[in-house]
Amino acid sequence: MPRLLLAVLVFAAAPALADVEASVVAPGVDRGWTLQESDRIFLLADQADTMAPMSFRVGTLDQFQTVQSAGSGFLTDVYADFAPLSWLQVGLTINYGNIGDPALQDVLAPTLYAKAQFLRQATAGVNVAAEVNFKKVGFGSVTNAHPNAGEFEGMLLVDRRIGHLALTLDGVLGKSVNVPDSDAELKLGAGYYLLANLLLGVDFLGRYDTSFDGGPQDGTRYWELTTGPMATWKISDLTLSGLVGLTAPMHTPGPSLTGPGVGPVGIVQLAYGF
């Protein structure tokens, strides 16, 4: 009987002992240090999965560019995201910079967004969401005689996790509020989870100005490209990402990838959620 009682006690304590062992073998990882699909895993591509209900996240995305004939400069985004429901996420981003698209140089450019997720990988095999953005500053620079009053964007976001592999694909269509300007974007991200809280991958953003029939009229580049290898590391509630690659900003001398409007780019992203 004592042996039987001892066996029962050991069996009942086994889960607790296993948790202790796991925390010793992998400190932090079992305490939430795991990248989720709703985290900002990539810097250029956006995931479809929404955050947990009533969760909040703030962060910054800082981009540094050195482009021949355009000089060196920066773009910075400060953002706040909130999920009032399990399928809905809303947020605000404020952009400021001095290089790249002339419409975004040296002005505060806020963007409001709402994202609704209607498919989840757990039940449908893939995460899919629709997003609507409103940008106060759209295509035309605020210094123009007739500045653009803003831009609406519609986005379709798709992502899937396959074992250690994370894949993301976004399609974006943008339309000016008060002028005939429009554009289309493609965002791609692919990464491999080297650890539960560390992802290594590649990020890509391509954008094309669709508002000029017959091609560019002023000799500048009417498409944009940013891509490069990236990494994301999560420490508790803090997520740190970095990318070093190549950029060809819109409206810089073009049109090839070897022209004076092409140069290196570095991007750092810092997010904190609770």
Short mmCIF file of the C-alpha atoms (twelve columns), coordinates in Angstrom:
data_MODEL
# 
_entry.id   MODEL 
# 
loop_
_atom_site.group_PDB 
_atom_site.id 
_atom_site.type_symbol 
_atom_site.label_atom_id 
_atom_site.label_alt_id 
_atom_site.label_comp_id 
_atom_site.label_asym_id 
_atom_site.label_seq_id 
_atom_site.Cartn_x 
_atom_site.Cartn_y 
_atom_site.Cartn_z 
_atom_site.pdbx_PDB_model_num 
ATOM 1   C CA . MET A 1   0.000   0.000  0.000   1 
ATOM 2   C CA . PRO A 2   2.774   2.571  0.787   1 
ATOM 3   C CA . ARG A 3   4.313   1.833  -2.624  1 
ATOM 4   C CA . LEU A 4   0.953   2.373  -4.333  1 
ATOM 5   C CA . LEU A 5   0.435   5.685  -2.490  1 
ATOM 6   C CA . LEU A 6   3.931   6.825  -3.467  1 
ATOM 7   C CA . ALA A 7   3.262   6.003  -7.118  1 
ATOM 8   C CA . VAL A 8   0.038   8.028  -7.065  1 
ATOM 9   C CA . LEU A 9   1.810   11.034 -5.548  1 
ATOM 10  C CA . VAL A 10  4.608   10.912 -8.128  1 
ATOM 11  C CA . PHE A 11  2.083   10.654 -11.005 1 
ATOM 12  C CA . ALA A 12  0.125   13.644 -9.684  1 
ATOM 13  C CA . ALA A 13  3.283   15.736 -9.301  1 
ATOM 14  C CA . ALA A 14  4.674   14.871 -12.744 1 
ATOM 15  C CA . PRO A 15  3.179   17.885 -14.639 1 
ATOM 16  C CA . ALA A 16  4.548   20.331 -12.075 1 
ATOM 17  C CA . LEU A 17  7.953   18.662 -12.189 1 
ATOM 18  C CA . ALA A 18  7.887   18.845 -15.988 1 
ATOM 19  C CA . ASP A 19  7.139   22.599 -15.856 1 
ATOM 20  C CA . VAL A 20  10.061  23.164 -13.523 1 
ATOM 21  C CA . GLU A 21  12.343  21.160 -15.779 1 
ATOM 22  C CA . ALA A 22  11.194  23.078 -18.851 1 
ATOM 23  C CA . SER A 23  11.826  26.430 -17.174 1 
ATOM 24  C CA . VAL A 24  15.339  25.313 -16.294 1 
ATOM 25  C CA . VAL A 25  16.130  24.027 -19.777 1 
ATOM 26  C CA . ALA A 26  14.615  26.978 -21.634 1 
ATOM 27  C CA . PRO A 27  14.371  29.972 -19.284 1 
ATOM 28  C CA . GLY A 28  11.924  32.612 -20.497 1 
ATOM 29  C CA . VAL A 29  10.601  30.762 -23.530 1 
ATOM 30  C CA . ASP A 30  7.801   29.119 -21.498 1 
ATOM 31  C CA . ARG A 31  6.973   32.433 -19.839 1 
ATOM 32  C CA . GLY A 32  5.654   34.099 -23.017 1 
ATOM 33  C CA . TRP A 33  8.945   34.639 -24.868 1 
ATOM 34  C CA . THR A 34  7.468   33.112 -28.004 1 
ATOM 35  C CA . LEU A 35  6.774   34.949 -31.247 1 
ATOM 36  C CA . GLN A 36  3.091   34.849 -32.143 1 
ATOM 37  C CA . GLU A 37  1.503   35.321 -35.569 1 
ATOM 38  C CA . SER A 38  -0.057  38.547 -34.252 1 
ATOM 39  C CA . ASP A 39  3.344   40.025 -33.333 1 
ATOM 40  C CA . ARG A 40  5.036   42.392 -35.759 1 
ATOM 41  C CA . ILE A 41  7.275   39.651 -37.098 1 
ATOM 42  C CA . PHE A 42  8.269   41.364 -40.361 1 
ATOM 43  C CA . LEU A 43  9.200   45.002 -40.951 1 
ATOM 44  C CA . LEU A 44  7.696   45.516 -44.422 1 
ATOM 45  C CA . ALA A 45  4.969   42.850 -44.647 1 
ATOM 46  C CA . ASP A 46  1.966   42.777 -42.294 1 
ATOM 47  C CA . GLN A 47  0.474   39.635 -40.748 1 
ATOM 48  C CA . ALA A 48  -3.247  38.869 -40.985 1 
ATOM 49  C CA . ASP A 49  -3.615  37.502 -37.448 1 
ATOM 50  C CA . THR A 50  -5.121  40.039 -35.021 1 
ATOM 51  C CA . MET A 51  -3.977  40.549 -31.457 1 
ATOM 52  C CA . ALA A 52  -5.720  39.008 -28.452 1 
ATOM 53  C CA . PRO A 53  -8.906  40.820 -27.342 1 
ATOM 54  C CA . MET A 54  -8.317  43.927 -25.182 1 
ATOM 55  C CA . SER A 55  -4.557  43.885 -25.847 1 
ATOM 56  C CA . PHE A 56  -2.549  47.015 -26.635 1 
ATOM 57  C CA . ARG A 57  0.769   47.576 -28.399 1 
ATOM 58  C CA . VAL A 58  2.978   50.621 -28.975 1 
ATOM 59  C CA . GLY A 59  6.193   50.883 -30.937 1 
ATOM 60  C CA . THR A 60  8.379   52.633 -33.444 1 
ATOM 61  C CA . LEU A 61  9.768   51.713 -36.857 1 
ATOM 62  C CA . ASP A 62  12.866  53.702 -37.821 1 
ATOM 63  C CA . GLN A 63  14.355  53.541 -41.306 1 
ATOM 64  C CA . PHE A 64  17.746  54.903 -42.361 1 
ATOM 65  C CA . GLN A 65  18.618  55.311 -46.057 1 
ATOM 66  C CA . THR A 66  21.669  56.312 -48.040 1 
ATOM 67  C CA . VAL A 67  20.769  56.880 -51.679 1 
ATOM 68  C CA . GLN A 68  23.150  58.323 -54.265 1 
ATOM 69  C CA . SER A 69  21.942  61.732 -55.567 1 
ATOM 70  C CA . ALA A 70  19.327  61.850 -52.796 1 
ATOM 71  C CA . GLY A 71  21.721  61.779 -49.837 1 
ATOM 72  C CA . SER A 72  21.153  60.177 -46.453 1 
ATOM 73  C CA . GLY A 73  18.049  60.469 -44.374 1 
ATOM 74  C CA . PHE A 74  15.498  58.753 -42.189 1 
ATOM 75  C CA . LEU A 75  11.849  57.794 -41.917 1 
ATOM 76  C CA . THR A 76  10.269  57.071 -38.557 1 
ATOM 77  C CA . ASP A 77  6.839   55.695 -37.611 1 
ATOM 78  C CA . VAL A 78  5.353   55.807 -34.128 1 
ATOM 79  C CA . TYR A 79  2.344   53.511 -33.828 1 
ATOM 80  C CA . ALA A 80  -0.281  52.276 -31.375 1 
ATOM 81  C CA . ASP A 81  -2.460  49.179 -31.946 1 
ATOM 82  C CA . PHE A 82  -5.535  48.044 -29.994 1 
ATOM 83  C CA . ALA A 83  -7.774  44.954 -30.350 1 
ATOM 84  C CA . PRO A 84  -11.289 45.565 -28.932 1 
ATOM 85  C CA . LEU A 85  -12.533 42.185 -30.250 1 
ATOM 86  C CA . SER A 86  -11.000 38.822 -31.148 1 
ATOM 87  C CA . TRP A 87  -11.329 39.554 -34.900 1 
ATOM 88  C CA . LEU A 88  -10.858 43.351 -34.954 1 
ATOM 89  C CA . GLN A 89  -7.748  45.493 -34.584 1 
ATOM 90  C CA . VAL A 90  -7.473  49.284 -34.931 1 
ATOM 91  C CA . GLY A 91  -4.549  51.643 -34.759 1 
ATOM 92  C CA . LEU A 92  -2.823  54.924 -35.472 1 
ATOM 93  C CA . THR A 93  0.566   55.551 -37.090 1 
ATOM 94  C CA . ILE A 94  2.363   58.893 -37.354 1 
ATOM 95  C CA . ASN A 95  5.149   59.119 -39.948 1 
ATOM 96  C CA . TYR A 96  7.926   61.701 -40.215 1 
ATOM 97  C CA . GLY A 97  11.049  61.736 -42.378 1 
ATOM 98  C CA . ASN A 98  13.273  63.609 -44.805 1 
ATOM 99  C CA . ILE A 99  13.948  61.128 -47.620 1 
ATOM 100 C CA . GLY A 100 11.988  58.930 -50.024 1 
ATOM 101 C CA . ASP A 101 8.539   59.884 -51.285 1 
ATOM 102 C CA . PRO A 102 8.380   63.715 -51.561 1 
ATOM 103 C CA . ALA A 103 4.826   63.670 -50.193 1 
ATOM 104 C CA . LEU A 104 6.130   62.338 -46.844 1 
ATOM 105 C CA . GLN A 105 9.187   64.552 -46.401 1 
ATOM 106 C CA . ASP A 106 9.382   66.915 -43.416 1 
ATOM 107 C CA . VAL A 107 5.689   66.607 -42.517 1 
ATOM 108 C CA . LEU A 108 3.776   64.722 -39.831 1 
ATOM 109 C CA . ALA A 109 1.701   62.174 -41.761 1 
ATOM 110 C CA . PRO A 110 -0.859  60.296 -39.614 1 
ATOM 111 C CA . THR A 111 -2.589  57.093 -40.741 1 
ATOM 112 C CA . LEU A 112 -5.679  55.490 -39.200 1 
ATOM 113 C CA . TYR A 113 -6.422  51.814 -39.859 1 
ATOM 114 C CA . ALA A 114 -8.876  49.032 -39.057 1 
ATOM 115 C CA . LYS A 115 -8.176  45.333 -39.659 1 
ATOM 116 C CA . ALA A 116 -10.792 42.552 -39.598 1 
ATOM 117 C CA . GLN A 117 -9.719  38.892 -39.634 1 
ATOM 118 C CA . PHE A 118 -12.217 36.474 -41.174 1 
ATOM 119 C CA . LEU A 119 -10.141 33.272 -41.522 1 
ATOM 120 C CA . ARG A 120 -7.857  31.605 -38.978 1 
ATOM 121 C CA . GLN A 121 -5.281  28.907 -39.569 1 
ATOM 122 C CA . ALA A 122 -6.615  26.776 -36.714 1 
ATOM 123 C CA . THR A 123 -9.937  26.288 -38.538 1 
ATOM 124 C CA . ALA A 124 -9.297  27.255 -42.185 1 
ATOM 125 C CA . GLY A 125 -5.614  26.369 -42.643 1 
ATOM 126 C CA . VAL A 126 -4.612  30.002 -43.277 1 
ATOM 127 C CA . ASN A 127 -4.952  33.448 -41.677 1 
ATOM 128 C CA . VAL A 128 -6.738  36.002 -43.883 1 
ATOM 129 C CA . ALA A 129 -7.770  39.562 -43.025 1 
ATOM 130 C CA . ALA A 130 -8.963  42.743 -44.743 1 
ATOM 131 C CA . GLU A 131 -7.627  46.157 -43.751 1 
ATOM 132 C CA . VAL A 132 -8.615  49.738 -44.561 1 
ATOM 133 C CA . ASN A 133 -6.188  52.638 -44.082 1 
ATOM 134 C CA . PHE A 134 -6.773  56.374 -44.278 1 
ATOM 135 C CA . LYS A 135 -3.634  58.470 -44.776 1 
ATOM 136 C CA . LYS A 136 -3.848  62.217 -44.179 1 
ATOM 137 C CA . VAL A 137 -0.950  62.716 -46.617 1 
ATOM 138 C CA . GLY A 138 -1.326  60.731 -49.838 1 
ATOM 139 C CA . PHE A 139 0.460   61.077 -53.166 1 
ATOM 140 C CA . GLY A 140 1.018   64.809 -53.634 1 
ATOM 141 C CA . SER A 141 3.386   66.863 -51.501 1 
ATOM 142 C CA . VAL A 142 1.751   69.339 -49.139 1 
ATOM 143 C CA . THR A 143 3.878   72.046 -50.774 1 
ATOM 144 C CA . ASN A 144 2.128   71.578 -54.136 1 
ATOM 145 C CA . ALA A 145 -0.287  74.242 -55.378 1 
ATOM 146 C CA . HIS A 146 -3.031  71.603 -55.135 1 
ATOM 147 C CA . PRO A 147 -1.856  69.187 -52.438 1 
ATOM 148 C CA . ASN A 148 -3.306  65.739 -52.140 1 
ATOM 149 C CA . ALA A 149 -5.943  65.711 -49.400 1 
ATOM 150 C CA . GLY A 150 -5.238  62.120 -48.389 1 
ATOM 151 C CA . GLU A 151 -5.424  58.510 -49.525 1 
ATOM 152 C CA . PHE A 152 -7.579  55.466 -48.862 1 
ATOM 153 C CA . GLU A 153 -5.911  52.047 -48.983 1 
ATOM 154 C CA . GLY A 154 -7.526  48.637 -49.165 1 
ATOM 155 C CA . MET A 155 -5.417  45.635 -48.137 1 
ATOM 156 C CA . LEU A 156 -5.775  41.865 -48.261 1 
ATOM 157 C CA . LEU A 157 -3.451  40.142 -45.780 1 
ATOM 158 C CA . VAL A 158 -2.617  36.429 -45.895 1 
ATOM 159 C CA . ASP A 159 -0.187  34.505 -43.692 1 
ATOM 160 C CA . ARG A 160 0.492   30.875 -42.836 1 
ATOM 161 C CA . ARG A 161 2.725   29.007 -40.415 1 
ATOM 162 C CA . ILE A 162 4.169   25.685 -41.661 1 
ATOM 163 C CA . GLY A 163 6.265   24.122 -38.951 1 
ATOM 164 C CA . HIS A 164 9.213   26.467 -38.373 1 
ATOM 165 C CA . LEU A 165 8.387   28.442 -41.534 1 
ATOM 166 C CA . ALA A 166 6.337   31.689 -41.548 1 
ATOM 167 C CA . LEU A 167 4.955   33.059 -44.835 1 
ATOM 168 C CA . THR A 168 3.177   36.390 -45.409 1 
ATOM 169 C CA . LEU A 169 1.641   37.951 -48.544 1 
ATOM 170 C CA . ASP A 170 -0.128  41.341 -48.733 1 
ATOM 171 C CA . GLY A 171 -1.840  43.056 -51.638 1 
ATOM 172 C CA . VAL A 172 -2.521  46.809 -51.396 1 
ATOM 173 C CA . LEU A 173 -4.480  49.235 -53.589 1 
ATOM 174 C CA . GLY A 174 -4.383  52.964 -52.830 1 
ATOM 175 C CA . LYS A 175 -6.552  55.797 -54.184 1 
ATOM 176 C CA . SER A 176 -6.296  59.534 -53.602 1 
ATOM 177 C CA . VAL A 177 -9.202  61.341 -51.993 1 
ATOM 178 C CA . ASN A 178 -9.275  64.373 -54.319 1 
ATOM 179 C CA . VAL A 179 -7.004  63.726 -57.344 1 
ATOM 180 C CA . PRO A 180 -6.758  60.802 -59.814 1 
ATOM 181 C CA . ASP A 181 -3.533  59.390 -58.301 1 
ATOM 182 C CA . SER A 182 -3.431  55.695 -57.344 1 
ATOM 183 C CA . ASP A 183 -0.883  52.954 -56.649 1 
ATOM 184 C CA . ALA A 184 -0.536  49.233 -56.023 1 
ATOM 185 C CA . GLU A 185 1.756   47.441 -53.562 1 
ATOM 186 C CA . LEU A 186 2.960   43.901 -52.977 1 
ATOM 187 C CA . LYS A 187 4.495   42.907 -49.660 1 
ATOM 188 C CA . LEU A 188 6.136   39.525 -49.055 1 
ATOM 189 C CA . GLY A 189 7.767   38.022 -45.990 1 
ATOM 190 C CA . ALA A 190 9.328   34.615 -45.387 1 
ATOM 191 C CA . GLY A 191 11.044  33.553 -42.198 1 
ATOM 192 C CA . TYR A 192 12.337  30.550 -40.287 1 
ATOM 193 C CA . TYR A 193 11.957  30.166 -36.514 1 
ATOM 194 C CA . LEU A 194 15.481  29.336 -35.392 1 
ATOM 195 C CA . LEU A 195 14.155  29.480 -31.809 1 
ATOM 196 C CA . ALA A 196 10.666  30.020 -30.415 1 
ATOM 197 C CA . ASN A 197 11.522  33.710 -29.911 1 
ATOM 198 C CA . LEU A 198 13.953  34.246 -32.838 1 
ATOM 199 C CA . LEU A 199 13.032  34.445 -36.529 1 
ATOM 200 C CA . LEU A 200 15.417  34.890 -39.479 1 
ATOM 201 C CA . GLY A 201 14.036  35.730 -42.905 1 
ATOM 202 C CA . VAL A 202 13.650  38.008 -45.913 1 
ATOM 203 C CA . ASP A 203 11.307  40.990 -46.312 1 
ATOM 204 C CA . PHE A 204 10.105  42.648 -49.545 1 
ATOM 205 C CA . LEU A 205 8.006   45.672 -50.496 1 
ATOM 206 C CA . GLY A 206 7.252   46.673 -54.091 1 
ATOM 207 C CA . ARG A 207 5.091   49.645 -55.071 1 
ATOM 208 C CA . TYR A 208 4.027   50.994 -58.457 1 
ATOM 209 C CA . ASP A 209 2.319   54.287 -59.299 1 
ATOM 210 C CA . THR A 210 -0.709  53.290 -61.391 1 
ATOM 211 C CA . SER A 211 -2.016  56.819 -61.992 1 
ATOM 212 C CA . PHE A 212 0.098   57.655 -65.069 1 
ATOM 213 C CA . ASP A 213 -1.106  56.060 -68.302 1 
ATOM 214 C CA . GLY A 214 1.669   55.655 -70.832 1 
ATOM 215 C CA . GLY A 215 4.495   55.577 -68.294 1 
ATOM 216 C CA . PRO A 216 6.441   58.180 -66.269 1 
ATOM 217 C CA . GLN A 217 6.411   61.749 -67.538 1 
ATOM 218 C CA . ASP A 218 9.154   63.446 -65.510 1 
ATOM 219 C CA . GLY A 219 12.056  60.972 -65.813 1 
ATOM 220 C CA . THR A 220 11.945  59.772 -62.207 1 
ATOM 221 C CA . ARG A 221 11.203  56.319 -60.878 1 
ATOM 222 C CA . TYR A 222 7.488   55.566 -60.703 1 
ATOM 223 C CA . TRP A 223 8.020   52.377 -58.759 1 
ATOM 224 C CA . GLU A 224 9.560   51.657 -55.377 1 
ATOM 225 C CA . LEU A 225 11.455  48.687 -53.985 1 
ATOM 226 C CA . THR A 226 12.799  47.823 -50.534 1 
ATOM 227 C CA . THR A 227 14.087  44.368 -49.627 1 
ATOM 228 C CA . GLY A 228 16.696  42.536 -47.610 1 
ATOM 229 C CA . PRO A 229 17.445  39.903 -44.954 1 
ATOM 230 C CA . MET A 230 15.899  40.512 -41.544 1 
ATOM 231 C CA . ALA A 231 15.684  39.138 -38.022 1 
ATOM 232 C CA . THR A 232 13.130  39.419 -35.209 1 
ATOM 233 C CA . TRP A 233 13.857  38.627 -31.563 1 
ATOM 234 C CA . LYS A 234 11.289  38.647 -28.746 1 
ATOM 235 C CA . ILE A 235 12.257  39.216 -25.121 1 
ATOM 236 C CA . SER A 236 9.254   39.004 -22.796 1 
ATOM 237 C CA . ASP A 237 6.776   41.653 -24.082 1 
ATOM 238 C CA . LEU A 238 9.426   43.425 -26.175 1 
ATOM 239 C CA . THR A 239 9.935   42.616 -29.879 1 
ATOM 240 C CA . LEU A 240 13.056  43.867 -31.696 1 
ATOM 241 C CA . SER A 241 13.498  43.577 -35.475 1 
ATOM 242 C CA . GLY A 242 16.170  44.688 -37.925 1 
ATOM 243 C CA . LEU A 243 16.704  44.672 -41.696 1 
ATOM 244 C CA . VAL A 244 19.724  45.583 -43.831 1 
ATOM 245 C CA . GLY A 245 19.148  45.658 -47.561 1 
ATOM 246 C CA . LEU A 246 18.514  47.670 -50.720 1 
ATOM 247 C CA . THR A 247 16.050  50.460 -51.452 1 
ATOM 248 C CA . ALA A 248 14.947  52.308 -54.594 1 
ATOM 249 C CA . PRO A 249 12.575  55.052 -53.382 1 
ATOM 250 C CA . MET A 250 9.724   56.456 -55.439 1 
ATOM 251 C CA . HIS A 251 10.466  59.602 -57.522 1 
ATOM 252 C CA . THR A 252 14.265  59.220 -57.417 1 
ATOM 253 C CA . PRO A 253 16.326  59.023 -60.664 1 
ATOM 254 C CA . GLY A 254 15.557  55.732 -62.444 1 
ATOM 255 C CA . PRO A 255 14.444  53.498 -63.889 1 
ATOM 256 C CA . SER A 256 16.960  50.634 -63.385 1 
ATOM 257 C CA . LEU A 257 18.178  48.997 -60.162 1 
ATOM 258 C CA . THR A 258 21.720  50.234 -60.833 1 
ATOM 259 C CA . GLY A 259 20.953  53.934 -61.226 1 
ATOM 260 C CA . PRO A 260 21.796  56.811 -58.877 1 
ATOM 261 C CA . GLY A 261 18.471  56.499 -57.063 1 
ATOM 262 C CA . VAL A 262 19.331  53.091 -55.557 1 
ATOM 263 C CA . GLY A 263 21.170  52.604 -52.282 1 
ATOM 264 C CA . PRO A 264 21.500  50.685 -49.016 1 
ATOM 265 C CA . VAL A 265 18.860  50.827 -46.303 1 
ATOM 266 C CA . GLY A 266 18.748  49.868 -42.647 1 
ATOM 267 C CA . ILE A 267 15.523  49.472 -40.657 1 
ATOM 268 C CA . VAL A 268 15.073  48.965 -36.910 1 
ATOM 269 C CA . GLN A 269 11.691  48.156 -35.355 1 
ATOM 270 C CA . LEU A 270 10.849  48.125 -31.656 1 
ATOM 271 C CA . ALA A 271 7.422   47.056 -30.320 1 
ATOM 272 C CA . TYR A 272 6.066   46.624 -26.816 1 
ATOM 273 C CA . GLY A 273 2.714   44.928 -26.182 1 
ATOM 274 C CA . PHE A 274 0.638   44.250 -23.085 1 
# 
